């Protein structure tokens, strides 16, 4: 519509009287170049930062602070405090946006850039579970619907650039950000990441990118001790064959407009100053051509934390030279404003011009110069509409993984008051959604904790709730015996344990052990939670364990052997409490699969299914850590029905130029209820020039089958997909390849076929 | 003497009638080249392997197996089973040695190559504690005496080449080989390694190297999950600034004749095939010019484990091309014999010639061609003589670290029968010496466990021993209450806990959780040992904790707060039991310092004092793992006296070509007994081009002071020592440097001085 108006305006005016940058008929690239040529040095530097925290809590707006900041940092706009309501924020954001367009010399609009993990940045949107949970669905079509919802709600608040998706591999379980990631597998992460970016960056009816994406954090996920900003060792083969893999796929298949460099020092060079990884590897080898931005304080930390810059000026220059073009700086002072004094340095000037050109192109492709500001009317019809809530419910249902079931589940529908249930454990009354979700876990504006969902379904009178212990306090075990009594009286116990990852302002913030700024040496349940579970299991009362948290937990043998059923619900969306109830009572058949391998012990790390062959130790070794057979392995998850995999076949096909592998398998629902299964295809080349994983996922497909129904799944894999990186070269060798087809990464769930390719 | 005879023989013969290689007046290099020119292809290949297991248990010798092996593997000789007595082995070894000299075409003698960690390879030598324990002494002069003993005893059995020292950094506490290493610090490891090699490789009176050394394992120590043969990620800055540092120092300052490549795949390239690290880095950058050998099965594992070679032949070729020249292959088949079919490949021929030249040079420099075989007479006068045993006792005394003392220690000498002591815990009756010590921990041929040492000192009637629990069994806690009763009755308890690292044939082998082929996810005491300790501490009876094992253990807060005293004795030498008693009763004042930081938790890894600045997390991070302040940090250890550090000074000096830092401090014994203290100097450059450790050790000096005595310590550090490696270049920047002087790596034990260099 805006485009139509602009075109009409053009018709009434001589083309040469309108600057190219204001003319939508020109390409984004040309418009950006034209605008760049009109900008002062200070205006250029201004684009390389922005105002990230427009509003404080309770909608506070500090005009003086804003103006001081905006003088040298005026490219991007962020909303600040998550707990403000989107509908309250919009008018103020629009006021600032308008002012920027109309009261600055060239009228260069802000582009609004925010985090967007579960939902839009502020309260008021549809709340999905975060990435790890959605990855557990292994359902890409459903995921695309979910991202479409989040995208449209972002557009409705005027956010046209998000700081997602996070493509880091969840291979360090001690870290606090596992729940933000898509799991441990590079293929799975790449597929979900590609789906995210392609969905977010879809073009609107005017041909503008709806929401530009930022893939992050290049590279992160295996920091020392799991600490957020800590270093990692990685050599280049490790990085290219593991951490970079999802980035390579997403860059090549979805063209994300920006990328965030991580906080980490990689091989002792902080990523914000890592020219080798950002230029030689990311730009030249991988082919990324968008904006590279800093993680929030990362440029400043070159000076203050890593100690590789001896001044703020040096930090700014090092980051610019490494390839960074945008500084996200919620904390002040920012570093890039130091560049304003360097207008006479031709190297700096050239790099700044490159950076601003890329930044302006994003503004043009997203229609920031052309489309009208978002309206309250559209916001109200978009946020939390019925379609959106329905998709969120479905996403939550598929994000839950059933890990054990002795037949206790599904429960019979409650018929009389005599079917009482004891709910125990401190996680039952929280709706824990991760450290980027604008909701309150103790009193959610949207959604209900599991306890309330169960009470609403079977009646509060039928539920005996007792917390038993605090989440993190280890000094008070006095409630355990009462919890045991409650379990005994009810005859069926549901124990809800896990960890808390929420915003700092959340009602449960004091119980956090997980989330962006946390690392947890212990991988068990925090505090005395395991003690409650043990005590209840000691009674012999049938017990269901529901785990909550954006991480894997150690499941002790005595828990696995004695619990009647075990579910992992990861981090919640607003419908997760209800989805859990639906699964418990069988109206929803669980279909999630583990996107991470659960650690057998706090010290048993790293643990993941795609270890290198030598990582189990030599042939005469006696490893205590059995990497090959962890108790709950990637890709594993149960259903209320059973599936049979049969007539698996793998063969080669080729035309004149390409060789492909065709793999197929027939999956049958051999049980008695409708269910979904995830067929998984793994491979390994028998011998490779450098060490490659014992097996790795190459395809997965989720299917729904009625009882007795069967379907054949066909996969085509180009032989080029079967290679690996050696010293920055992609190598595809011929040789024997083994393919495994089945329902999880566990050997016992897979059939193997070896062929020559 | 042999040299004199040879020279005399030369006098009676025309020089040109004796082949150069038989003429000791020529250089080792020329003799090797001459011999090489006379050798057949098969003879050359034969030198690149050997017979590692001459004898089985009970002195069994299989002539047929020996001959089959020796056909293509006849360069080196090893003794096989450790538990055979050296005096029994010598005649058979000499028989085989003689036969090789007299019955093969060129009479090329074997060189005897064995492990030598605590002592000579076989039973019968003086038994020292292994490396971690000796490093805890921080006493280099004493260490050189100890190595001199082990060297002379090796010469006495004819071993002229050892598979030591191990220069790996003990930075992965889950691994089983920490006890074999010199600790976590690269400087400390380099100093001990240099002392080892310079002492071992001393020249004998004939000018021959007494015992050639093998530095190992290049590179190892941070394998995934602590598993022996597992991979590591390391980039080149990490390797050069950390793992390679001791190798660089020892290669440049002590010229070891050989080096062992590790089992690990580094950045996905197994070290046995890692041409980049062995050629570009080790040979060209570091300057190592000796023999590179495989770890035992490492060449074979290229094919069988890492899957980077598709055949045994390919494995042999890859290893040779990477730079390996000797295959240590206790398990058969070996890979290098496959080279016998490749005499027509000029590249292979050239590499084999290079390798054999280096191997022969070691034989010439060690006098293998010239000196007589070892005699039984010399063996008997050398092994376990009084001087040797005295040095071993002193070494054990200084290898024990006192970590806490509330004043309970030293104990008063026993005067009456009423001073009873309860000894509890399963480690009291074992003498655990590590997985390379030829002794039996349950019935040691030499040395006494702590329990027996205490009984001998205060009378068996005064000691109430109760094991309490097994070492690894977690099913039986029934003995704990009896242990508690024994403690209560005695009124003083000594609880002996730890882990077992012994040879596979040892009486305690079933209790092993530590040693070469083990990894331990848990860093606590194995089994239910902590439960015994907790139960005894609960009683309030004064309790001393003695830890045993080649590793750090988690010391829980409740242990540290309640134990009266805590000692770590690491792995034992034959005198460790008695040394512990001497320390308990004050006839020896403890003076050891921690060569490793103790882990606060099983999941709190990596943990070491010289972390990178960013490894604590960013300025707004809330790390749960507090790397800066672990409870027991590198360099820490208590004494029965007190020391004062005063008037610390650091200044610059320069002559025309060099700049040096002069550091000094005055240390006073301010207590009432004679004692030893380790003065430690650490440094950090304020800003560096890549991230460097928060601080690192650069000097240490151990001194003995009488009460009231003081001494000034002066250190000179060339400015060139203050650099770091960046992309294979050694960088020395000017700038501000902070130096810390004190008694441990803890901030509270250090005084800091910052100067410009």
Interface residues (C-beta under 8 A of the other chain):
Chain A: X174 X222 X224 X225 X226 X227 X228 X229 X230 X231 X232 X233 X234 X235 X236 X237 X238 X241 X263 X264 X265 X266 X267 X268 X269 X270 X297 X301 X304 X305 X306 X307 X308 X309 X310 X331 X513 X517 X518 X519 X520 X521 X522 X523 X600 X601 X602 X603 X604 X605 X606 X607 X611 X612 X613 X614 X615 X616 X617 X618 X619 X620 X621 X622 X623 X624 X625 X627 X686 X687 X688 X689 X690 X691 X692 X735
Chain B: X174 X222 X224 X225 X226 X227 X228 X229 X230 X231 X232 X233 X234 X235 X236 X237 X238 X241 X263 X264 X265 X266 X267 X268 X269 X270 X297 X301 X304 X305 X306 X307 X308 X309 X310 X331 X513 X517 X518 X519 X520 X521 X522 X523 X600 X601 X602 X603 X604 X605 X606 X607 X611 X612 X613 X614 X615 X616 X617 X618 X619 X620 X621 X622 X623 X624 X625 X627 X686 X687 X688 X689 X690 X691 X692 X735
